[in-house]
């Protein structure tokens, strides 16, 4: 995944089916590691790069974004801590989380402590390391317009003083006199946020369109932020001053802020509507990546996941650089003579293990032998271009590896790809080069009597740039017989429009869509303890359920079911103590795997933006699976559109304290049922009717 220097954001001033016995046994044996503490159920969403993304109170999410901003001269823009654009250090201990990082010539240390439900304290220390041209350094709160469009803002000069309203002017005037205060109260429609500062600070306030969504002028971070919808209410921003424009190198500043949220739950029930008359594409179930990187712990982690998760697809690495390091030596002849590099044999043995489990295997390439590299590499771009004059030798070398896999290990790969070729991790191709490689490799595989087909895409992102990357391949009729699936990864997010386009791309070729690497954060390996945060684990399953609903892939394949980004903890994974045991992420995957195998996606609608839903039906066997992610507090839900003959639905719950726990079934009458959605949870309903 690309690592880029910190970008600049510019301001815009606009006027029944039973469980498999193996799973039942696993539920008896496995459990969450321990009873939750305030740490494991942390109320504040504090990202590893140093921003707050809201706070929960009894599951109800009070949305806002808060963090440091280095404001450019004349308030023309700002630099901020942004996911993927820095290299932070992140640690968690007890109720405390710590981030150290650097932005725009400024180093900072932030310590976030959850002090009570709905309450936290943030301490910020910063130092100027380079000479800066700026209007100042601020701690900024950005509150979304859908909740705070009509919010009142009150400022208190002291802890005991009377409040005074803070006027919000449009258009915003950077020359306007700021306000000084010690306390701030922001009251929206249902949610309120109170801030208490250690000392009085200068406060500025403005309304704007969602500048979180404004582009970073970097094609590699396209859609890093979700664009605002047309007519979206203006966000509310509060700027709390830390340093003024005259700050010099080695100057330091600090701030301590106490946050407290109050939330009134929405009293109206969530209304969900299922449409059984319009079945879509089939879902085979969850998959997994099995690229070996940690020899001490990978075997046990892989075995645990394969024994306890209903995995239906798999993907492994072909270490090409080790397979064929010298161009003049035939790697297949050497392998037939028993001379094969340990990394290659380990990867192929893993493929054999997966095949014995009945899983189709995708083979992807990361590393590149020196002889296959182009003499002149693209300037300023990540990754390695291949030598176009050696395309025949490249295709032959890779095909011989797949022949070896079949001959020596009994595995015929279902699909083949270069990993993330549009980004260069590690092979880099242009859209035209990608289409041409798919054609040449596809022809060579067919001529070698291999049933292996090509993946179109296998891109790092699901963004429009990635869709443009596969466009030549979609348009070239010569490729049709060689493409076995269209694939993308989720690392920079996916909008609804993008997901629907990926689905349409696969439909246009008559092949499945695969999410061959899934997850919300490509840099998780830099701060792996963040994967244990309840907010991260809920965010991840919300992403997967949303993809199921909008893109209708045949499988979603988390990165990975090994030590790397592991869904397990303990057993030495990231030096974590204790025996191997499941995390909330593990149970989320297992619960998603309850979907009836091969069931078709069904349209389902929700009238709440914080409830994500996906539905499936095995119509031949009258089995249904409905997945719901509740990003809010406890609320009632009304589900209609079920078959009238369906008597009840089984319920399974995963959250910070429950691991796929079966709840009391809910009764259905005349195609409708009513049930409770637990706070901040993943709920699955399974039904079968005669």
SEVEXMI-398382 format. One line per 5 residues: for each residue x, y, z of C-alpha. Coordinates in steps of 0.1 Angstrom, whole numbers, plus 5000, padded with zeros to 4 digits. Last residue first. Layout:
BEGIN
X Y Z  ...
//
This chain:
BEGIN
4591 4744 5046  4606 4776 5061  4641 4784 5071  4654 4815 5089  4688 4829 5100
4691 4864 5116  4726 4879 5121  4734 4908 5145  4766 4928 5146  4767 4953 5174
4772 4988 5186  4740 4987 5208  4718 4956 5206  4691 4957 5179  4658 4944 5194
4632 4925 5174  4600 4929 5154  4590 4905 5126  4570 4906 5094  4562 4881 5067
4527 4872 5080  4540 4867 5115  4576 4862 5124  4589 4851 5159  4623 4860 5171
4647 4833 5183  4663 4838 5218  4699 4846 5214  4728 4827 5200  4762 4841 5209
4785 4848 5180  4812 4861 5204  4797 4884 5229  4814 4912 5249  4826 4937 5224
4799 4927 5199  4787 4896 5181  4751 4884 5182  4733 4855 5166  4696 4853 5162
4674 4824 5149  4644 4834 5128  4608 4824 5132  4577 4811 5115  4586 4817 5078
4554 4809 5058  4547 4846 5050  4581 4848 5033  4599 4879 5047  4592 4914 5033
4591 4932 5066  4617 4938 5094  4608 4962 5122  4638 4971 5145  4638 4983 5181
4668 5003 5194  4699 5000 5215  4725 5026 5206  4741 5033 5172  4764 5016 5147
4741 4986 5143  4754 4962 5118  4727 4939 5104  4731 4906 5085  4702 4887 5072
4704 4850 5062  4675 4831 5046  4668 4794 5038  4640 4782 5016  4661 4753 5002
4660 4763 4965  4657 4799 4975  4690 4800 4993  4685 4836 5004  4708 4865 5013
4704 4898 5030  4727 4928 5037  4722 4956 5062  4740 4986 5076  4723 5006 5104
4737 5040 5111  4721 5057 5081  4687 5047 5093  4657 5039 5070  4671 5005 5060
4667 4987 5027  4672 4951 5017  4679 4937 4982  4686 4900 4981  4720 4884 4975
4717 4848 4964  4727 4819 4987  4757 4798 4976  4764 4787 5012  4737 4799 5036
4752 4829 5054  4766 4817 5087  4801 4828 5074  4792 4864 5084  4791 4850 5119
4825 4834 5116  4839 4866 5103  4824 4887 5131  4836 4861 5156  4872 4864 5144
4870 4902 5144  4857 4901 5181  4890 4883 5189  4896 4846 5190  4922 4829 5212
4957 4816 5208  4971 4809 5243  4985 4837 5265  5007 4867 5257  5008 4890 5227
5042 4893 5210  5025 4905 5178  5010 4870 5177  5030 4851 5203  5001 4827 5210
4979 4855 5221  4954 4872 5198  4934 4860 5168  4920 4879 5138  4956 4885 5127
4967 4915 5108  4998 4894 5099  4998 4862 5120  4978 4843 5094  4942 4845 5083
4950 4878 5066  4939 4902 5050  4903 4893 5049  4889 4876 5018  4853 4886 5009
4836 4861 4986  4813 4858 4956  4809 4896 4956  4775 4913 4957  4788 4948 4952
4762 4968 4972  4749 4945 4999  4779 4923 5004  4802 4954 5003  4781 4970 5031
4783 4939 5052  4821 4938 5048  4826 4975 5057  4803 4972 5087  4823 4942 5097
4855 4963 5097  4841 4993 5115  4828 4971 5143  4863 4956 5148  4879 4991 5147
4855 5005 5172  4860 4976 5195  4898 4981 5196  4917 4949 5192  4929 4958 5156
4945 4989 5171  4971 4966 5188  4986 4961 5153  5001 4996 5149  5024 4995 5119
5009 4962 5107  4975 4981 5105  4988 5002 5076  4964 4989 5050  4934 4999 5072
4897 4990 5066  4901 4954 5057  4896 4932 5027  4920 4916 5002  4907 4894 4973
4873 4910 4972  4860 4888 4944  4835 4895 4916  4824 4865 4897  4824 4862 4859
4799 4870 4832  4822 4896 4817  4797 4925 4820  4786 4911 4854  4821 4915 4867
4822 4952 4857  4787 4957 4870  4797 4946 4905  4827 4968 4904  4805 4997 4893
4780 4991 4921  4809 4992 4946  4822 5025 4932  4787 5042 4934  4783 5031 4970
4817 5045 4979  4847 5022 4986  4875 5027 5010  4912 5032 5005  4923 4997 5014
4893 4977 5000  4910 4953 4975  4897 4945 4940  4889 4915 4919  4873 4905 4886
4870 4868 4879  4881 4840 4856  4895 4861 4827  4910 4840 4799  4880 4835 4776
4870 4871 4776  4905 4886 4770  4902 4889 4732  4870 4910 4736  4890 4940 4749
4868 4965 4767  4869 4950 4802  4907 4947 4800  4910 4983 4788  4888 4995 4817
4907 4976 4845  4928 5006 4855  4898 5030 4852  4881 5011 4879  4912 5014 4901
4912 5052 4896  4875 5052 4904  4883 5037 4938  4881 5001 4950  4918 5000 4960
4948 4978 4959  4938 4963 4926  4934 4926 4920  4924 4939 4885  4913 4911 4861
4922 4878 4877  4934 4852 4852  4923 4816 4847  4939 4784 4858  4926 4753 4839
4961 4744 4829  4967 4725 4797  4999 4744 4790  4983 4762 4759  4955 4775 4782
4981 4789 4806  5000 4805 4778  4969 4821 4764  4959 4835 4797  4994 4848 4804
4994 4867 4771  4959 4881 4774  4962 4890 4811  4996 4906 4804  4981 4928 4776
4953 4940 4798  4977 4949 4826  5001 4966 4802  4972 4988 4789  4961 4998 4824
4997 5006 4833  5016 4980 4853  5035 4980 4886  5047 4948 4902  5053 4951 4939
5030 4963 4953  5030 4988 4925  4998 5008 4929  4980 4997 4896  4995 4962 4899
4980 4954 4933  4992 4918 4935  5000 4902 4901  4974 4876 4894  4964 4839 4890
4931 4820 4895  4919 4785 4902  4954 4772 4909  4958 4735 4901  4972 4719 4932
4986 4684 4934  5018 4694 4952  5046 4683 4928  5029 4683 4894  5003 4710 4900
5024 4735 4918  5053 4728 4894  5030 4736 4865  5020 4768 4882  5057 4777 4886
5063 4769 4849  5035 4793 4840  5053 4821 4859  5086 4815 4841  5069 4812 4807
5049 4845 4811  5081 4863 4821  5101 4848 4793  5075 4859 4767  5073 4894 4783
5110 4898 4781  5112 4929 4759  5085 4945 4780  5107 4945 4810  5084 4947 4840
5078 4979 4860  5086 4979 4896  5066 4995 4924  5061 5031 4937  5061 5060 4913
5083 5090 4912  5100 5081 4880  5087 5051 4861  5116 5025 4860  5141 5023 4832
5158 4989 4827  5126 4970 4832  5127 4942 4857  5124 4906 4848  5161 4898 4853
5160 4911 4889  5134 4885 4900  5101 4901 4911  5084 4897 4945  5046 4901 4950
5028 4874 4929  4994 4860 4934  4980 4824 4934  4943 4819 4940  4934 4786 4955
4900 4769 4955  4893 4754 4989  4884 4717 4996  4904 4714 5028  4930 4693 5009
4933 4723 4985  4942 4746 5015  4969 4722 5027  4983 4719 4992  4984 4757 4988
5003 4759 5021  5027 4734 5008  5031 4756 4978  5040 4786 4999  5064 4765 5021
5080 4751 4989  5086 4786 4974  5100 4800 5007  5123 4770 5010  5137 4774 4975
5134 4744 4953  5160 4719 4942  5143 4685 4941  5153 4676 4906  5118 4684 4894
5123 4718 4910  5155 4724 4890  5138 4714 4858  5109 4738 4866  5133 4767 4874
5151 4765 4841  5183 4784 4847  5192 4812 4822  5169 4838 4839  5185 4834 4873
5163 4841 4904  5134 4819 4892  5114 4806 4922  5130 4829 4947  5121 4861 4929
5086 4846 4921  5076 4840 4957  5041 4828 4947  5018 4840 4975  4986 4824 4985
4949 4831 4983  4920 4811 4996  4882 4807 4992  4855 4789 5013  4866 4794 5049
4840 4784 5075  4862 4794 5105  4873 4771 5133  4897 4745 5120  4910 4767 5092
4915 4796 5115  4933 4775 5142  4955 4758 5116  4965 4792 5100  4973 4806 5134
4994 4776 5144  5014 4775 5112  5019 4814 5111  5035 4817 5145  5073 4810 5142
5074 4813 5104  5060 4848 5103  5056 4861 5067  5035 4834 5049  5008 4848 5026
4976 4830 5035  4947 4853 5025  4912 4843 5035  4877 4835 5023  4842 4842 5036
4811 4827 5020  4801 4815 4985  4778 4845 4979  4755 4842 4949  4745 4871 4927
4711 4889 4928  4677 4878 4938  4648 4903 4930  4615 4889 4943  4627 4884 4979
4627 4922 4986  4634 4928 5023  4624 4960 5041  4640 4973 5073  4625 4999 5095
4645 5011 5125  4622 5019 5154  4616 5055 5165  4629 5068 5198  4663 5079 5185
4685 5077 5216  4693 5109 5234  4730 5114 5237  4753 5132 5261  4790 5136 5255
4819 5146 5277  4854 5156 5266  4882 5169 5288  4909 5188 5269  4945 5193 5280
4967 5215 5257  5004 5218 5252  5029 5240 5234  5066 5240 5224  5089 5262 5204
5120 5244 5190  5117 5263 5156  5097 5295 5158  5060 5302 5165  5050 5336 5151
5018 5325 5134  5002 5316 5168  5004 5283 5186  4977 5261 5204  4945 5278 5193
4912 5260 5196  4894 5259 5162  4857 5249 5161  4842 5236 5129  4805 5230 5121
4797 5211 5090  4773 5225 5064  4743 5204 5055  4746 5181 5025  4730 5197 4994
4747 5172 4970  4763 5145 4990  4797 5151 5005  4826 5131 4991  4839 5103 5012
4876 5109 5021  4905 5089 5008  4886 5092 4976  4917 5096 4955  4947 5091 4977
4971 5079 4949  4960 5107 4926  4973 5133 4950  4956 5167 4951  4944 5160 4986
4907 5162 4977  4880 5178 4999  4860 5153 5018  4871 5164 5053  4862 5199 5040
4826 5189 5045  4809 5221 5034  4817 5249 5058  4806 5265 5091  4830 5284 5112
4842 5289 5148  4873 5304 5163  4884 5299 5199  4913 5314 5218  4921 5294 5249
4913 5295 5286  4933 5269 5307  4928 5232 5315  4900 5231 5289  4865 5216 5294
4846 5204 5263  4810 5194 5263  4794 5176 5234  4756 5172 5228  4736 5147 5208
4699 5145 5197  4694 5177 5176  4727 5193 5184  4741 5210 5215  4777 5222 5215
4790 5233 5249  4824 5249 5253  4844 5256 5285  4875 5277 5292  4869 5305 5267
4884 5332 5246  4865 5344 5215  4882 5354 5182  4879 5388 5165  4870 5384 5129
4899 5385 5104  4893 5350 5093  4858 5360 5082  4834 5331 5075  4807 5335 5050
4786 5328 5069  4788 5338 5106  4784 5314 5135  4777 5334 5167  4790 5319 5200
4763 5321 5226  4773 5332 5261  4775 5310 5291  4776 5321 5327  4808 5316 5346
4817 5288 5371  4843 5269 5349  4855 5302 5334  4850 5321 5302  4821 5298 5292
4813 5295 5255  4780 5283 5241  4774 5268 5206  4739 5260 5194  4735 5233 5168
4714 5237 5137  4736 5217 5113  4749 5196 5142  4737 5161 5134  4735 5160 5096
4761 5188 5095  4789 5167 5109  4811 5182 5137  4847 5191 5129  4867 5199 5161
4900 5215 5155  4931 5217 5177  4950 5246 5162  4984 5256 5150  4988 5291 5136
4985 5312 5105  5014 5295 5090  5049 5296 5075  5068 5271 5095  5105 5267 5103
5111 5231 5112  5109 5210 5144  5081 5229 5161  5070 5209 5192  5037 5195 5204
5021 5181 5235  4984 5171 5236  4965 5157 5265  4931 5142 5258  4906 5134 5285
4876 5111 5282  4839 5109 5291  4810 5090 5276  4813 5061 5301  4840 5072 5325
4877 5083 5323  4888 5070 5289  4923 5084 5286  4938 5097 5254  4975 5107 5253
4988 5127 5223  5024 5134 5215  5033 5158 5186  5060 5166 5161  5055 5196 5138
5073 5201 5104  5041 5195 5084  5029 5166 5105  5047 5143 5129  5037 5113 5151
5033 5100 5186  5000 5084 5196  4991 5071 5231  4961 5051 5243  4950 5049 5280
4924 5028 5297  4947 4999 5305  4975 5002 5280  4974 5010 5243  5002 5020 5220
5005 5038 5187  5035 5051 5168  5027 5071 5137  5041 5069 5102  5022 5095 5081
5000 5098 5051  4981 5065 5054  4954 5080 5076  4956 5118 5079  4970 5140 5106
4965 5175 5094  4978 5201 5071  4957 5232 5064  4943 5256 5038  4942 5292 5027
4937 5305 5063  4957 5336 5054  4989 5317 5059  4984 5279 5063  4967 5263 5093
4986 5235 5109  4957 5213 5121  4956 5190 5151  4927 5167 5157  4890 5162 5161
4863 5145 5141  4827 5143 5153  4799 5118 5157  4782 5110 5189  4777 5072 5186
4751 5056 5208  4765 5023 5221  4757 5032 5257  4776 5064 5252  4800 5063 5223
4825 5089 5213  4836 5104 5179  4864 5101 5154  4893 5114 5175  4924 5120 5155
4960 5109 5163  4973 5085 5135  4963 5054 5155  4927 5066 5156  4909 5074 5189
4873 5063 5189  4863 5071 5225  4841 5047 5245  4867 5021 5251  4850 4987 5256
4883 4967 5258  4899 4994 5279  4869 5000 5302  4871 4963 5309  4855 4935 5292
4853 4900 5307  4880 4878 5294  4894 4862 5262  4862 4860 5243  4851 4824 5239
4860 4792 5223  4852 4756 5235  4814 4756 5234  4812 4778 5203  4838 4756 5186
4816 4725 5192  4786 4742 5176  4809 4752 5147  4820 4716 5142  4784 4704 5144
4775 4726 5114  4748 4751 5125  4712 4743 5117  4693 4758 5088  4667 4773 5091
4778 5313 4998  4810 5284 4996  4843 5290 5014  4864 5260 5005  4895 5254 5026
4923 5235 5011  4936 5202 5023  4974 5196 5021  4991 5163 5018  5014 5145 5042
5041 5125 5024  5029 5093 5008  5032 5056 5017  5014 5034 4991  5000 5000 5000
//
